[in-house]
Amino acid sequence: MPVRTRKNRRRPVADAAAWECVFSSEFDFFGDLRDAGVQTDAYGRPDREEARAAWQRLGAEFLSTFSGSHQPWALDQFGVPN
């Protein structure tokens, strides 16, 4: 008799790396958030309140590694994270 496989019940977690594109430019160009279970619209933008909550939770970690020449979109929209 074949072994019954179990469904993975763990939900993937969207970490700072998954939010990187959104934090810097508002859009999820590579589908990292969708792969982590975060809903985006047809253009790759997540819900604004979900993005704000993620920014407050992960923004400091993102800013410590950000090396872009422009100001990140999330910093402009939501201010300095707590």
N, C-alpha and C positions, 0 to 999 in steps of 0.2 A: 504494500500500500504506500503511495507517495506521501511525503511529509507535507503537512499543511503549513503554508507560509503565513506569518502573521503580518498584519498591517502595521506599519510604523506609526505610532500614535504621537510621537514627539512632533511638536510644531517647530519648524525652523525659526531661528531668531535672527532678526534683521539687526546686525551689528553696525558699527561705524563704517566699516568697509562697504557694506551694502548700501548705506545712505550717502556715500561719498559724492556721487554724481548729483543727487538731489540737493545736497547741502551746497554744492558749489554752483549749480546752474538751474535748479528747479526741476529738471527732467531726469528720469531714470533711463539713460540711453541703452544700457546693456541688459536690462531686465533683472538686475540683482534683487530688487525689492520684490518683484513678482515671484522669483524663485524662493524667497524667504517668507512668502505668504502675505505680503502687503499688497492690497488692491491699488491699482493705478488706473488712470483714465486712458483713453485711446492714444494720448500723446506721451504717456509715461509719467504723468504727474500724480503723486499721491494726494490723499485728502489733506487739506491745509492744516487742520487741527492735529492730525496724526503726525505730520511733518514738524509742527511746533513742539509736540510732546517728545518726539525723537530728538529734536535739536536741544531741548533742555536736558535730556538724558545723556546724549552722546556728543554734543557740540564741543565741549572742552577737549575731548579726545581727538575729534576731527581737527580742531584748530591747532593742536600741538603737532600735527603731521602735515598740515596744509602748506603747500609751497607754490601756489599759483600767484600770478602777477596781478590778479584782480581781487576785489573783495567778494567773498562768498555770498551767494544769494541768500542763504539762511541768516547770515549775520546781518545783512541789510534789512531783511524782512522781520526777523524776530529779536534782534539785538544780541547782546552778549549772553551766552548761556550761564545758568546758575552754577 
